[in-house]
Amino acid sequence: MRRDLLTYMRRHKMRTITAIAAGVKRSYKTVHQDVKALLDIGLLQKQKDDGFTVPYDRIQTEISL
């Protein structure tokens, strides 16, 4: 779900969590938690105008088994 949120935010330059939540049809609380988690790990950045940006075109993950 967070990957989908990143994709949506990359395509739609929205400035508020309320607008993002409405766009992805999820609750404000859930989107707020996801945005905070994505900010904490650096996959999302907060702008000076209080908007958000996804600074990557591609994210590659590696999982050790």
C-alpha positions in Angstrom: 0.0 0.0 0.0 2.8 2.4 0.7 4.3 1.8 -2.7 0.9 2.7 -4.2 0.9 5.8 -2.1 4.4 6.8 -3.3 3.3 6.2 -6.9 0.2 8.4 -6.5 2.1 11.2 -4.8 4.7 11.1 -7.5 2.1 11.6 -10.2 -0.1 14.1 -8.3 1.6 17.1 -6.6 -0.7 17.5 -3.6 0.2 19.6 -0.7 -2.0 18.2 2.1 -2.6 14.8 3.7 -6.3 15.5 3.4 -6.1 15.9 -0.4 -3.8 12.8 -0.7 -6.2 10.7 1.4 -9.2 11.8 -0.7 -7.2 11.0 -3.9 -6.3 7.5 -2.8 -9.7 6.9 -1.1 -8.1 6.0 2.3 -8.6 7.5 5.7 -6.7 10.6 6.8 -5.3 8.6 9.8 -3.9 5.8 7.6 -2.4 8.2 5.1 -0.9 10.3 7.8 0.8 7.2 9.4 2.1 6.1 6.0 3.4 9.6 5.1 5.2 9.8 8.5 6.8 6.4 8.0 7.9 7.3 4.4 9.3 10.6 5.7 11.2 8.8 8.5 12.9 6.4 6.1 13.7 9.0 3.5 11.4 7.9 0.6 9.4 11.0 0.9 10.5 14.6 1.5 8.7 17.6 3.0 8.9 20.8 0.9 9.2 24.3 2.3 5.6 25.0 1.1 4.3 22.1 3.3 3.9 19.9 0.3 5.6 16.6 -0.3 7.9 15.2 -3.0 9.0 11.7 -3.9 12.6 12.3 -4.9 13.0 9.0 -6.8 11.8 7.6 -10.1 12.6 4.1 -9.1 13.2 2.2 -5.9 15.0 -1.1 -5.8 14.8 -3.4 -2.8 16.8 -6.4 -1.9 15.6 -9.0 0.6 17.9 -11.6 2.1 16.5 -15.0 2.8 
